[in-house]
Amino acid sequence: MMEGKIAPILSSGAGSLGIALPQTALSAFEKYYELLEARRQTVNLTAIAGAESVARLHFLDSLALINFAQLKGARVIDIGSGAGIPGIPLKIAEPSVDIALLDSTGKRVAFLTELCAALGLDAKCLHARAEEAAHEQYLRENFDVAVSRAVARLDALCELCLPFVRAGGLFIAMKGADSDAEIAASDTAIAALGAELQEIVDYIIPGTDVSHRAVLIRKTSNTPEKYPRRFARINKAPL
């Protein structure tokens, strides 16, 4: 294990976010990084490599979300989880989270399953397309919080993610700081899906000059059954 490469960065960075990571969490992040580096070449997980970049741009970026939602004991789904970002860091930092990791690519879900086993994390790893899984009764409107750092327009991302969230719950979309126009263009979609824009929070990833944004969308009522539509339709005719 590459002891000492990840832990000091995370301990200091998390502290600047007001988050105290115990040694067990720091050790888990070390193992996470080791496995991510080992699998990165054979599975399309992330273009970000190296201890400092992974620690800051993946792990600390994910941990910032802890300040934006009540996650203790919450049912959380990470949609388009990929390498486990942001769901796995949230689970490591807050073990009481009941986490589900959803991805449409079999190799990534296999990695997530391997990762959770290696870290001893109790997590549901789901191989499915979001627009199909959201119509499954056991998943639909069953989560307190949905999170996603998937690369998609916010209007499309809302249609894919909000159906998983219970009324009163929260969807957190991780976006770049230059997403003002994208957010403004999502007003109709957010309302149609039974939600409202609650807050836009800009933050600097500790130890960098990178500014990211958390778009907090509150679910106010149940999403109409017809949503989400097929992905081709979502792309062709945005709400």
C-alpha positions, 0 to 999 in steps of 0.5 A: 500500500502507498501509505502516506500519499493519500492520507495526509492530503485527505486529512488536511483537506477534509479538515479545511472542509470541517470534516474529521476523518478517522484513521479507519477512513484514511486507511480505506481511502489509501486502499481505494486509491491503490485499487483504482490505480491498479484497475485504471488501465484495464477498465475505463474508470477515470482519466485522473491519475496520481495520488495528489490529483485523485485525492483532491479532484475525486476524493475531496471533491466528493467529501465537499457534499457532506456539508450540503445535505444531511447524510447520516443514516440517509438512503443515497443513490449515486447515479452514473457512479463510474469509479465510485465517485462521489458515492464511495467517498461519502460512504467511507466518511459517513458509514451510516449512509445506506448507499446504492451505486448505479452504472450502466457499464458491466465492467465498472459495476464489477470494479465497484463490487470488487472495491466494496468487498476490498474495503468492507463496505456494505453497498448495493452495486446496480448494473442498469441504465438509470432511465430503466431502473427508475421505473423499478418499484423498489428503486423509484422514489425510494431514496433520501438523496441522489447524487451524480457527477455524470457528464450530462446536461442538467435538464437530462440529468434531472429527468434521469435522477429525480425519479429515484428521490422521495418527495421531500428528498434532495438531488445534488448535481455536481457541476462546473462553476460555468454552468449558469446557462445550463441551470437556467435552461433546466427550470422547466424540467425541474418543475415538470419532474416535481421539484424546485431549485433549492440552492447553488453552492460554489466551493473550492476544492481544498489545496487547488484553485479549482472551483466546482458547484453543487446544484441542490434540487429539492423534490416537492412532489412525486414525479409523473409516472411517464418520466424518465423517458427513453434516453434517445427521447430525453436527448431529442426532446429535452423537457 
